[in-house]
Amino acid sequence: EALKMHKQALRIARRVHGNRSKAVAIALNGVGGCMFEQGLNERAMEKYEESYELYRALFGMDHEVVAGVLGDMANVQDAQGKAAEALVLREKALGIKRRTVGDDHEDVAISLLNL
């Protein structure tokens, strides 16, 4: 049911805002999250990657939402037994957080714990 609602939200966001908007990126990430929770890891990764590319196009590489999607992608990699790939994504997210909020921020501490 949740996945159905997130897909509907994505369709609406695309219709209302076009394919290249923050609303679509948010909806893509929501669909990916639902798919991940249902164990649909490959499909979740596709949505996360689409969201990641859209966020990068909208905000640039050094933005906290980009770091967040990288963390989501790392979770999928972990679930697929790809710890090395997940670590690379988490380190990339950590670098973004350090550049955007500084080393003494709670988000950086959480990212360090997730490594």
Backbone torsions as a table, in degrees:
resi	resn	phi	psi	omega
1	GLU	NA	-44.2	179.9
2	ALA	-63.1	-42.1	179.5
3	LEU	-61.7	-41.6	178.9
4	LYS	-59.6	-43.1	-179.9
5	MET	-66.7	-41.2	178.8
6	HIS	-65.9	-38.4	177.0
7	LYS	-64.9	-39.0	177.4
8	GLN	-63.8	-42.8	177.8
9	ALA	-60.9	-39.1	177.9
10	LEU	-63.8	-45.1	178.5
11	ARG	-59.6	-43.9	180.0
12	ILE	-64.7	-44.8	-179.9
13	ALA	-59.8	-42.1	179.0
14	ARG	-65.5	-41.0	-178.4
15	ARG	-67.4	-42.4	-175.3
16	VAL	-79.5	-41.3	-171.4
17	HIS	-109.5	-7.0	-173.8
18	GLY	85.4	177.0	-174.6
19	ASN	-81.1	-13.5	-173.3
20	ARG	-118.2	66.0	-178.6
21	SER	-136.2	161.5	176.4
22	LYS	-61.0	-38.8	-179.8
23	ALA	-60.7	-39.6	178.3
24	VAL	-68.5	-41.3	178.3
25	ALA	-61.1	-42.7	178.4
26	ILE	-62.8	-45.4	-178.9
27	ALA	-65.2	-40.8	176.9
28	LEU	-58.9	-43.2	-179.9
29	ASN	-64.6	-38.0	177.2
30	GLY	-64.2	-42.6	176.8
31	VAL	-62.1	-44.2	178.3
32	GLY	-59.9	-41.7	179.3
33	GLY	-62.9	-42.3	177.6
34	CYS	-64.3	-42.8	179.1
35	MET	-63.2	-41.2	178.9
36	PHE	-61.5	-44.7	-180.0
37	GLU	-64.0	-25.2	178.1
38	GLN	-91.4	4.3	178.6
39	GLY	79.8	13.0	179.0
40	LEU	-90.3	65.2	-168.1
41	ASN	-62.8	-43.1	-178.6
42	GLU	-65.8	-41.8	177.8
43	ARG	-68.1	-37.0	176.9
44	ALA	-62.1	-43.7	-179.5
45	MET	-62.0	-39.2	177.8
46	GLU	-59.0	-44.2	-179.7
47	LYS	-68.7	-42.0	177.2
48	TYR	-61.4	-42.0	179.9
49	GLU	-64.4	-39.6	177.4
50	GLU	-64.4	-42.6	177.3
51	SER	-62.8	-44.4	179.0
52	TYR	-57.8	-48.9	-179.1
53	GLU	-63.4	-39.3	179.6
54	LEU	-67.8	-45.8	176.8
55	TYR	-59.8	-42.7	178.1
56	ARG	-60.4	-42.2	179.3
57	ALA	-65.3	-36.1	-177.5
58	LEU	-79.4	-42.0	-169.8
59	PHE	-118.6	-7.8	-174.3
60	GLY	86.8	171.2	-174.9
61	MET	-69.0	-37.8	-174.9
62	ASP	-91.7	74.1	177.6
63	HIS	-140.9	144.2	-174.9
64	GLU	-61.0	-32.6	179.2
65	VAL	-69.6	-31.1	175.6
66	VAL	-64.3	-43.9	177.8
67	ALA	-61.5	-39.9	179.7
68	GLY	-62.6	-42.9	179.1
69	VAL	-67.4	-36.7	175.5
70	LEU	-59.3	-38.8	176.8
71	GLY	-64.4	-40.3	176.8
72	ASP	-62.4	-43.5	179.2
73	MET	-63.4	-37.4	177.7
74	ALA	-63.8	-37.9	177.9
75	ASN	-61.7	-39.6	177.2
76	VAL	-64.5	-45.2	179.2
77	GLN	-58.5	-43.8	177.5
78	ASP	-59.7	-45.2	-179.3
79	ALA	-63.0	-26.0	178.5
80	GLN	-90.0	5.3	179.6
81	GLY	77.1	20.8	-178.3
82	LYS	-106.3	66.7	-173.8
83	ALA	-62.5	-39.2	-178.3
84	ALA	-64.1	-43.2	178.6
85	GLU	-66.6	-38.7	177.9
86	ALA	-62.4	-41.1	179.9
87	LEU	-62.2	-41.9	178.5
88	VAL	-59.1	-44.6	179.2
89	LEU	-65.4	-41.0	179.3
90	ARG	-66.1	-37.9	177.6
91	GLU	-66.2	-37.6	176.9
92	LYS	-63.8	-43.8	178.1
93	ALA	-63.0	-40.9	178.4
94	LEU	-61.1	-43.6	178.8
95	GLY	-59.9	-42.0	178.2
96	ILE	-62.8	-45.7	-179.4
97	LYS	-63.2	-40.6	178.2
98	ARG	-62.0	-40.3	-179.2
99	ARG	-72.6	-30.8	-174.4
100	THR	-92.9	-34.1	-177.3
101	VAL	-119.5	-9.5	179.1
102	GLY	92.3	159.9	-175.1
103	ASP	-66.7	-25.9	-174.7
104	ASP	-96.5	31.7	-178.8
105	HIS	-106.1	148.5	179.8
106	GLU	-55.9	-39.2	-179.7
107	ASP	-62.3	-35.5	177.6
108	VAL	-68.3	-42.2	178.6
109	ALA	-61.1	-43.2	178.6
110	ILE	-63.4	-42.1	178.6
111	SER	-62.7	-38.3	176.9
112	LEU	-63.8	-39.7	178.1
113	LEU	-66.0	-31.2	-179.7
114	ASN	-75.6	-13.4	178.7
115	LEU	-69.1	NA	NA
